[in-house]
Amino acid sequence: MTDVGSRLRTAILTMTSERAPRTICPSDAARAVDPDNWRELMEQTRDLARELARSGEVVITQKGEELDPDGQWRGPIRIRRAGT
């Protein structure tokens, strides 16, 4: 994993823990890592959210419904800490 990937992963896990049971937007984590170029990190952030959901650390939701991390979905998502 790259340095940026590690920082994104840490940001997702930290922010979801701090805000639990509320959710975060992937852009929250991307902005925390690189406020000026966060849009360029969005795909990587969403991919990391999928990985974290597969491992059971977070849950990905859309319109309040839990998403399958391996499913086909698009559009705005939210991330929350698993178990909250």
Sequence and secondary structure as in RCSB ss.txt:
>XXXX:A:sequence
MTDVGSRLRTAILTMTSERAPRTICPSDAARAVDPDNWRELMEQTRDLARELARSGEVVITQKGEELDPDGQWRG
PIRIRRAGT
>XXXX:A:secstr
  HHHHHHHHHHHHHHHHHTTS B HHHHHHHH SSSGGGGHHHHHHHHHHHHHTTSEEEEETTEE  TTS   S
  EEEETT 
